Structure formats: C-alpha cells, structure tokens
Amino acid sequence: MGATVSITEKLFKLRENGTNVRTEVVAGLTTFLTMAYIIFVNPSILSEAGVPRDAVFVATCLAAALGTLIMGLYANYPIGMAPGMGLNAYFAYAVVLGMGIPWQIALGAVFISGCLFVLISVFRLREMIVNGIPHSLRTAITAGLGLFLGLIALKSAGIVTADKATMVTAGDLHKPAALMAIGGFLLIVTLDRLRVRGAILIGIVTITVMSFFFGDTKFQGLISAPPSLAPSLFKLDISGAIGVGLFNVVLVFFLVELFDATGTLMGVANRAGLLVSGKMERLNKALLADSCAIVAGSMLGTSSTTAYVESAAGVQAGGRTGLTAVVIALMFLACLFFSPIAAVVPPYATAPALLFVACLMLRDLSDLDWNETTESIPAGITALLIPYTYSIAHGIAFGFITYAALKLLTGRAREVKLIVWLIAGVFIFKYAYM
C-alpha cells in the first residue's frame, strides 16, 4: 500500500494538489458516469454513415481510454476525453451522408486535422489562432453545433420529419418511439436538475429497457468478449482525403477541435482552481494529449476525440490530478465487455441525450453583444446556417465571410485579425472556383 501511495504521489503530486487517492478515484467514477453515454451515442451516429457499429463501439472505448490516459499521465489533469458530440454528427450526416464521401476518406480528414492540431501544439501557435478569431464567431459555432445536434435528435426520435411542402413538419407523436423519446428527454433534464450523477446515461438505459417492452428491441445479453475492431482499424484513407475538395472538411474539423478543446480545458481547469494568473501551466501538454487522441482515434475508426466538459463533475467531486483521468480511462476499458447492451440501443433512446446536449450548447449565445451588429449578425448567420444547410462547413464559411465583409464595409477592417481574413478568403475561393 505504501509503495502504491509513493508511486501515485510521484506521478500525480497528490499532496501538492491537496487531494488523495480515495478522492481521485471517486472523482474519476463521477466523471465517467456523466460521460459514459458516448459509448452508446457514438456507435449509433457513426453506424448511420456506414461505419460498422460493433467496431465503432470498440473504437470509442479505446479512443476514450487512450486519450484520457495520455491526459492523466502526461498532462496530469483530471479531464476525461472521448469522441466529441457535434463532430461525430458532422462526420456522419454532413460529410458522409450529405457530401457522399466514403467514411474511410472522412476518417482520413480527421487524421489530417489531428496532425495539424499536433503541429500547432508543438510550435505553440494555438494561442495566436484562437486569439485571432473573434469571440462572437467561436460562440456561434458552438451554438450552431447545438442546433445541428437538436435537429438530428428530433429526426431520430420521429418528432420531426421531412415534408415536401414545408421541408420539415411534426412527425407522428402517437408512435411509441416518439413518446419514449419525449419521456427520456424529460427524465434526463429532471435528473440533471436534481444533480443526479449520470443523468444522461440513466435516461438512455431507461428508454432502452422500455424498448424491450414497447418497441421491437430484442435482448441479446449483457456481457461478452469485445467485438472485433478489424472492420474499422486502420481503414482511414489519407490519400483520398488529400484533395482540394476536402479542404473545407479538414478545416472545419480542425477549427471545431481547436475551439472545443481549448474552451473545455480552460473551463474545467478554472473550476478546479488549476489556473495560475488566468493560465493553464500545462496547457500545451493537454493540447498535445488532445491532438494525439484525435490521430489515434482516426486510426481506430472513430471521429474526432476531444476533452469533455462533463469532467467538471469530477472536479466538483474533488478531482485535481491525472489520477482522476486514469480511473476514467480504466472504466472505459471495462466497458469493452458490455457490447451486447450497446448493440441494441435504439436511435430514439440516444435522441433525448443528443437533444439535452444540444440545448446546453445554446446557452453561450447569451454572451453575445447583440447591440454590436458587426459581431452579432455574423454570429447569427453562423448559428442559423449550420442546421439550415445541414453543414457545419457552410455555417462557418458564411459566418467568417459575413464578419469580414461587414467590418470592411463599416470602416472597421482594422479590428479583423489576419487569421479571419485568411479563413474568409479560403472559403470565398472555394465557392468561386470549386
């Protein structure tokens, strides 16, 4: 026991951070419960793009475990990682199904974006890029992702359906799937408001159990050996992704990964009291862990991995070091043996989780200065066009172009940083010549 304490003290500096092994373990379990829903949601989303569902389940668990383990052992932060919500939807519905791009090439684009992320982390260019992009556009991208996820969730639940006359309309709300999805959503929000750990996970499991009685789901067991990863392992097509036509796809993956990771890391670190003079001492290590996880995840067969804001739950429970992250990683590895449950989760059971996350992503819109139209209008355009064009790429493109154009036309071009001009220029070139 003494040797174990000595090793953990040396690796994670528990005393220095005012914590102990028991507290870190409890914190790790707490964070895991709040983010474990991804092992059900991610296979559900990516399988619609043609990626083998069982392989995605294994890839999700392994990518989450690997990324979180690197975060804990290398950066020593109590932050969990897993395939990101929003980016998995963009991967499946916009890139693969919307653009008709094979999922292998889409994985190649994720790999390239991850490599770019590694480079800016190694050469410490992250701060320059993030600071160069206005807060209004960063906020709008998050909100737009939320609206995009919300639309996907409502469609998966059968609450919203296509219509020739009005494009979208209400679905048949008498069907069991729609009714169970509505009940699942209310259950998740209620549990979250009552501060029940793992509210999203409880909601998914509850609706899945109900589907055995009121749906057409068949019970296939609880525990089994992990499925084969072979159908998705190293199936990424990097050469296919190195094409001018996919440049905007790589750029979108890269930008969202960058904003998501940086914002989450800073937010969780701030709540944990780990900021020194407003900065993270090991931010670059944390970003390297994040970017390496993206690269590894693409090789395993899943969309971009990122830091999870749900890590704040573990921080609230006392987690302060990488030992919390190691516990989270071990729990994801243990999940590999529960594939039968993941395989039978119906779309209407994960839809409430998607809708709940979508609603939470909209709250950042309150940070916008709505009186400054050269900031708020481009933000609004970004957030609206992401769901209305069913493409994060188009939303970001029109947002950056509108921002640069309005600043130029109102004589405020000096307020625009170089990176914004560059990104707007790239998208204008794309629309004009490609």
N, C-alpha and C positions, 0 to 999 in steps of 0.2 A: 504493500500500500504506500509505504514511504517513497519507494522508487518511482511509483506511478505519479505521486504528487510532485516529486522532484522533476520528472520529465515534463509534465504539464506546466509546471511553473517556469521551466526553462524555455519551453516552446511558446507559451502564450502570455507569460508575465501576469499571472492572475492577481498576485498581491499588489503589484504596481497599479493595476486597473481596478482595485477594490472589489474583487469578486472571488469566487471559489468554485471547485469542481461541481458541487451539487447545484449551485445556482446556474452555472453554464449549461448543465445537462437539461435542467427544467426549461431554460430559455430556448435551447435547441428544439426540444419536443414541442414547445409552444409555437415557435415559428413554423415548424414542419406541418403542424395541424392546420395552420392558416393558409399554407400554400400547396398542400398535398392535392388539392383539386386539379392541379395541372396534369397529373398522371392520367386523369380521365378526359379532361377537356382537349388536351393537345392531340392525342390519337384520334379523337372524334373529328377534329377540324382537319388535320392533315390527311386523314384517310379519304376525305371527300375529294382531295386533289390527286388521289391515286396512290399515295404512299401506303404500303402495306401496314394495316392497323397494328398488328402484333409487334412488328418491328419498330414502329413509332413509339409504342409503349416502352419497349426496352431502351430505345434511344433516348427517350425523355428522362427515364430514371437515371441512366448512365450519365447523360449530359448534365443533369441537375447535380448528381453526386460529384462528378469530376469538377465542375465549375465551382461548386460550394467548397469542396475540399481545397482547391487552389486558393480560394478567397481566405479560408481559415488558416492554412499552413503558411502561405506566402505573404499575404497582406495582414493577417491577424485581425480581421474584422468579423463581427457577429452577423454576417449578411448571407442570406440564402440566395441561390441562383437557380434558374430553370428557364426553359423556353418561354419567351415573353408573349404575353397576351397582346393582341393587336398585330404584331409582326407575324404570328402564325396565321392569323386571318388574312393578312395581306398576301402572304406566301400562297395560301390555298385558293382564296376566292378572287383576288385581283391578278396575281401573276400567272398561276397555273390555269385556273378555270376562265378568268377574264381575258388574258392575253393568249391563251392556248400554248403556253410554254411548258414543256415537259418538266416534271418535278425534279428530275436529275439535274437539269440546267439551272433551275431555281436554287437548288442546293449549292450549285457552283457559284451562283451570285452571292449567296450567304457567305460562302467561304472567302470570296474576294473581299467582301465588305469587312469580314473579320480580320483579314490580313491588313487592310487599310487601317483598321482600328488599332492593331498591334503597332503599326508604324507610327501613328500619331502619338501613341502612348510612349513608345521608346524614345522618340525625338521631342517629346513634351510639347506637342503642337495643339493638344486638346484645348487648353485654356484660351489660346488665340482664336480657335474656330468657334468655340462656344460663346465667348465674349463678343465675337463679331456678329453673331446672329441675334437680332432683337428679341427681347423677352416676349413680346406680343406674338411673334410667329412660333416660338417654342411652345408657348401656352396653347396656341391654336392647333398645333399638330397633335398635342395630347388630347384636346377636346374632340378634334376630328376623328381620331382613332376611336374615341369613346362612342361617337355617333355611328361609326362604321361597325363596331362590335355590336351596338344596340340593334342595328338593322339586321345583322346576321342572326342574332339571338332571337328576335321576333319572328324571323322567317323559319328558323329551325324549330320553333315552338308551334308553328302553324297559326300564330296570332296575326301575322301579316303575310299576304300572298300577292302574286302578280295579277295585274288586271290590264286588259288591252286598252280600255278607255282612260283609266286614271293612273296607269303604271303600277300603283300599289293600292291595296284595299285590305280590309279586315278579313281574316280567314274564318273558318267555321269554328266558332268558340264553343260549340256543343261537343266537339270531339274530346275524348279522354286525354289525348296528348296535350292539347291547348290548356285544358282545365288543370292538369297536373303541373304543367309549366308555370301557370299563374300561381298555383298553390306553393310551388317550390320557391318562386321568387319572394313571395310574402314571408315564407318561413325563413329564408336566408336573411332578409332585411330585419325581421323581428329578432332573430338570434344575434345578429350583429349589433343591433341597438342595445340588447341586453348583455352585450360583451361576452358572449359565449365563444370560447376558442373553437376554431374550426367550423364556423357557421356555414361557409360555402360548401365544405366537404360534407357536413351533415345534410345539407339541402340536396346535394347530388345523390348521396346514398339513399336518402328517404324516398326520393322520386324513383330511383332505380328499383327499390324494393316494391313500391306501389305498382311499377310497370309489370311485375310478375303476376299481379292480380287483375289489373285493369287494362294492361296493354298486351302486347304479343311477345314480350321478352321471356326467354327460357333460361332457367338457372343451369349453369354449366360447371358448378363447383366453386370452391373458394381459393384453394392453394394448389399450385402446380409448379413444375420447373419452368424457368424463364423461357419464353418463346425464342426462336432463332432471330438473330439480328442480321443474318446474311442478306435478306431482301433489300435492306437499305444501307448496309455497311459499305462505305467507300463507293457508293453509286453516284456520287456527285459528278457532274460533267463541267469541269472548269473551262476546258477549251470551248465548249458550246456557249458558256456564259461570257467569254471574252469577245463580245460583239458590240458594235456601236448601238444596236437596237436595244441592248440590255443595260446600257449605261445608266439610264434613269432608274432602273430597278436596283442596281447596286448602290446608287446614290441615296435612294430612299432608305434602304436597309441601313446604310452607314449613318445617315443623319438621325434616324429614329433611335438606333442603338446608342449613338453618342449622347443625345439629349436624355434618353431614358436612364442610361447607366449613371451619368453624371448627377442628374437630379435626384435619383434614388439614393445613391451613395451619400451625397451631401445631406439629404433629408434624414436618413437613418442615423448617420454619424452625429448630426446635430442633436437628435433626440437622445442619443446615448451619451452626450457630453464629451464626444471624442474630437471635437473641433478645437484647434489651437489658433487663436486670433482669427477665427472665422474660416480656417482652412483645415483640410484633412492632411495630416503629416504623411500618410502613406497612400495618398490618392492615386499616384501613378502605379503603385503596386496593385491597387484594387482594380484599376482600369485594365492593367495587363492581365489580371486574372479573368476579368470580364471578356476581353477580346480573345484570349486563348480558349475560353469556353465556347465562344461563337465558332471558332475554327474547328474545334474538336466536335462540337455538335453537328456541324455540317457534314463531317466525315461519318458520323454515326447514323445520320439520316433524319435530323430534325432542324426546324427553323431556328432563328437566332435566339441564343441564350442571353439572359440579362439578369441584373440584380433585382430582387423582389422587394417592393415597398412593404410587403407583409412582414419583412424582417423586423419592422418596428414593434411587432407584437412580442417578439423575443427580447428585444431591448427593454420593453416595458416590464418584462418579467425578470430583468436583471442581467441579461447577456451583455458582456462588454468585450469579449475577446474571440479569437478564432476558434476556440474550443466549442463555442455555440455552433459555429458553421460545420465543424467536424461531426457533431451529433446529427445535424440536419442531413449531411451527406450520407451517414450510415443509415438513416431512416429511409432515404430514397433507394439505397441499395437493397434494403429489406423488402421494399415494395415490389421488387422484381418477381417475387414469388406469388403475387396476387393478380396475375394477368387474367385469370378467368372472370374476375369481377369487372376489370377494366374493359374486357371484350364485349360485355353485354350492356354497358351503359348506353341508353338510347339518347339521341340528339336532344329530345325535349327535357332530359334530365340535366344536361350541361347548359342548356339555353338560359335557365334562370341565373346561373353563375356568370355567364357572359353578360347578361343584362345588368346584373348588380355591379360588376366591374365597370361596365360602360357608364353607368350613372355616376360612379365615383370619379371617373375621368373628366366629367363635365364641370366639376367644381372649380377647376383652375380658371375658368372664364371670368370669375369674379375679380381676378387680379388685373384684368384689362382696364386701361383708361379709356372709357367709351366716349369721352368728350374729345379726345385727340383722334380724329378720323383717319389721319395718315397711318396710325398704328392699329386702330380697332377695325377699320374696313378690310385691310389685307388679312387680319386675323379671322374675321368673319367669313371672308371668301375661302380661306384655307379650310376652316372647320366645316363649312357647308358643302364644299365641292368634294371632299373626301368621301362622304356617303353617297352624294347625288351622282357622282361619276363612278362610284364603286371602285375608287382607286386612290390610294394614299399619294401616289406619284403625281397625279393630276392636281390634287388639292394643294400639295406643297408647291408645285410648279406655278400655279396661278397665284398663290399667296405671295411667293417671292417676286414674281413679275409685277404684281399689283403694288407691292410695297415699294419697289424701286421706282416704278412709274409715278406713283403719287408723290413721293419725296422729290423727284426730279421736277415734276410739273408745278409743285408748290414752292419751288426755290429752296428746298431743304436737302439737296443732294449730299451736302457735307455730313449729314447725320448718318448716311448709309456707309457701313463698313465695306471694305474690299471684298470680303467673302460673300456678301449678299449680292454684289454686282456680278461676281463670278458665277454664282449658282443661278441667278436670274438669266444671265447670258447663255449659260449652257442649255437651260430649258427653252429659251427663245429660239436658239439654233436648232434644237430638236424639233420644235413644232414647225419651224420654217422649212427645214431641209430634210427631215427624216419621216 
